[in-house]
């Protein structure tokens, strides 16, 4: 007779197992039956701990967002947003399948709500108006998400290369007379090299530079020190 103890199932274990399944096979691989198999229990027994798959997906979002660093505003808003973007890129790079999920589910769990509130708090404390804080949040997330999609498409079987090898190989046969600019870029990549990390930092700096122009309260914002003229515009 089998006297081995039954595995202890908790909501946290279910959510973590769901992330593991999606990491290996994508979000489409996540089913209640597969979750039960992963946890060593019957699928129906999972409903003692969660209402259903929708609740699991909410938990998945909260678990992943909770891994992203939320720097305080002591280091300044630029450094805080830089570190947040870099951390989000690292976390979501491990779970790129979750990007769409984050957008469609929204912030409903405690970790997600704390994350959004803390990021907005840093921006508001720095002088961003409510409207511009929302713009900054959206812009930075759009950049990070888009960059991750490009990274995973560029190197689906492993980490993105930090050399010019891939680019130069793809372009080395380009006819100089027919495609002079592509040929020029291939030659440049061969000499200088190519780094996705450098590209990410370059784009992030441009965005932060642009956001600095609106890092001040707008007229009528009701915050101390609000300027009479709109931020980033001349009179």
C-alpha positions in Angstrom: 0.0 0.0 0.0 1.3 3.4 -1.0 1.8 5.5 2.2 3.7 8.3 0.6 2.4 11.7 1.8 0.3 13.6 -0.7 1.9 16.7 -2.0 0.9 19.9 -0.2 -0.9 22.2 -2.7 -1.2 25.9 -2.0 -2.3 28.8 -4.2 1.3 30.0 -4.3 2.6 26.6 -5.5 -0.1 26.5 -8.2 0.9 30.0 -9.5 4.6 29.1 -9.5 3.9 25.9 -11.3 1.9 27.8 -13.8 4.8 30.1 -14.5 7.1 27.1 -14.9 4.8 25.5 -17.4 4.5 28.7 -19.5 8.2 29.3 -19.4 8.8 25.9 -21.0 5.9 25.8 -23.4 4.3 29.2 -23.7 1.0 30.4 -22.3 -0.9 28.0 -24.5 0.6 25.1 -22.7 -1.0 26.1 -19.4 -4.0 24.0 -18.6 -5.6 22.8 -15.4 -4.8 19.2 -16.3 -1.2 20.0 -16.9 -1.0 22.0 -13.7 -2.4 19.0 -11.8 0.2 16.7 -13.4 2.9 19.2 -12.5 1.8 19.3 -8.9 1.1 15.5 -8.6 -2.6 15.9 -8.0 -5.9 15.6 -9.8 -6.8 18.7 -11.8 -10.2 19.0 -10.0 -8.5 19.2 -6.6 -6.9 22.5 -7.7 -10.3 24.2 -7.5 -10.1 23.9 -3.7 -7.4 26.5 -3.8 -8.3 28.7 -6.8 -11.6 29.6 -8.4 -10.2 28.7 -11.9 -7.7 29.5 -14.5 -8.6 33.3 -14.5 -7.5 33.6 -10.9 -4.3 31.7 -11.7 -3.5 34.1 -14.5 -4.0 37.0 -12.2 -1.7 35.4 -9.7 0.9 34.8 -12.5 0.9 38.5 -13.4 1.3 39.5 -9.7 4.1 37.0 -9.2 6.1 38.3 -12.3 5.5 42.0 -11.6 6.6 41.4 -8.0 10.0 40.4 -9.3 10.6 43.8 -10.9 12.7 46.2 -8.9 11.0 49.3 -7.6 13.7 51.9 -6.7 12.7 54.7 -4.4 13.0 58.3 -5.5 16.1 59.0 -3.3 18.4 58.3 -6.2 16.5 60.6 -8.5 13.7 59.8 -10.9 16.0 59.2 -13.9 18.0 56.6 -12.0 14.9 55.1 -10.6 13.3 54.7 -14.0 16.5 53.4 -15.5 16.8 50.7 -12.9 13.1 49.8 -13.2 13.4 49.5 -17.0 16.6 47.4 -16.7 14.9 45.2 -14.1 11.7 44.8 -16.1 13.8 43.8 -19.2 15.6 41.2 -17.2 12.5 39.8 -15.5 10.3 39.8 -18.6 13.2 38.5 -20.7 12.8 35.3 -18.7 9.0 35.3 -19.1 8.5 37.0 -22.5 5.2 35.1 -23.0 3.8 37.2 -20.2 4.0 40.6 -21.8 0.6 40.4 -23.4 -0.8 39.0 -20.2 0.4 41.9 -18.2 -1.4 44.3 -20.5 -4.7 42.4 -20.8 -5.0 41.5 -17.1 -4.1 44.9 -15.7 -2.8 45.5 -12.1 -5.2 43.7 -9.7 -3.0 41.9 -7.3 -1.2 43.4 -4.3 2.3 43.3 -5.9 1.1 44.8 -9.1 -0.8 47.6 -7.4 2.2 48.4 -5.2 4.4 48.4 -8.3 2.3 50.8 -10.3 1.6 53.1 -7.3 5.3 53.2 -6.4 6.4 54.0 -9.9 3.8 56.8 -10.2 4.9 58.0 -6.8 8.5 58.5 -8.0 7.4 60.4 -11.0 4.9 62.6 -9.1 7.5 63.4 -6.5 9.9 64.4 -9.2 7.4 67.0 -10.4 5.6 65.1 -13.2 2.0 66.1 -13.6 -0.6 63.3 -13.4 -0.9 63.3 -17.2 2.8 63.3 -17.8 3.4 60.6 -15.2 0.9 58.4 -17.1 2.7 59.3 -20.4 6.1 58.4 -18.9 4.9 55.1 -17.5 3.3 54.1 -20.8 6.3 55.2 -22.9 8.8 53.3 -20.8 6.8 50.1 -20.7 6.2 50.3 -24.4 9.9 50.6 -25.0 10.8 47.7 -22.7 8.1 45.4 -24.0 9.0 46.2 -27.6 12.7 45.6 -27.0 12.1 42.3 -25.4 10.0 41.2 -28.4 12.9 42.1 -30.7 15.4 40.3 -28.5 13.5 37.1 -28.3 12.9 37.2 -32.1 16.5 37.9 -32.7 17.8 35.0 -30.7 14.9 32.6 -30.0 17.2 29.7 -29.0 19.4 31.5 -26.5 20.7 34.8 -25.3 21.1 37.6 -27.8 24.6 37.8 -29.2 26.9 40.7 -28.2 29.0 40.7 -31.3 28.6 41.7 -34.9 28.8 38.0 -36.1 25.1 37.5 -36.7 24.5 40.9 -38.4 27.7 40.7 -40.5 26.9 37.1 -41.7 23.4 38.2 -42.8 24.6 41.2 -44.7 28.0 40.1 -46.0 26.6 39.1 -49.4 24.8 42.4 -49.9 25.7 44.0 -53.2 27.3 47.4 -52.6 26.0 49.0 -55.7 22.4 47.7 -55.2 22.1 48.3 -51.4 24.9 50.8 -50.5 23.5 51.7 -47.0 23.0 48.0 -46.0 26.6 47.3 -47.2 27.8 50.3 -45.2 26.0 49.0 -42.1 27.4 45.5 -42.5 30.9 46.9 -42.7 30.3 49.1 -39.7 29.0 46.1 -37.7 32.0 44.1 -38.7 34.4 46.7 -37.4 32.6 48.0 -34.3 30.4 45.1 -33.2 26.8 45.0 -32.2 25.4 44.7 -28.6 21.7 44.5 -27.8 22.6 45.8 -24.3 24.1 48.9 -25.9 21.1 49.4 -28.1 18.8 49.1 -25.1 20.8 51.7 -23.1 21.0 54.0 -26.1 17.2 54.0 -26.6 16.5 54.3 -22.9 18.8 57.4 -22.6 16.9 59.1 -25.4 13.6 58.5 -23.7 14.8 59.7 -20.4 16.3 62.8 -22.0 12.9 63.5 -23.6 11.0 62.9 -20.4 13.2 65.3 -18.5 11.6 68.1 -20.6 8.3 67.4 -19.0 9.5 66.5 -15.5 7.6 69.5 -14.0 4.0 70.0 -12.9 1.7 71.4 -15.5 -0.4 74.5 -15.0 -3.4 73.9 -12.8 -1.9 70.6 -11.4 -2.4 71.8 -7.9 1.1 70.8 -6.8 3.5 73.3 -5.1 5.8 75.0 -7.6 3.6 74.5 -10.7 4.8 76.6 -13.6 2.6 79.0 -15.4 3.8 77.8 -18.8 3.5 74.2 -20.0 6.7 72.2 -19.4 9.1 71.8 -22.2 7.6 74.7 -24.2 8.8 78.2 -24.7 6.5 81.1 -24.1 
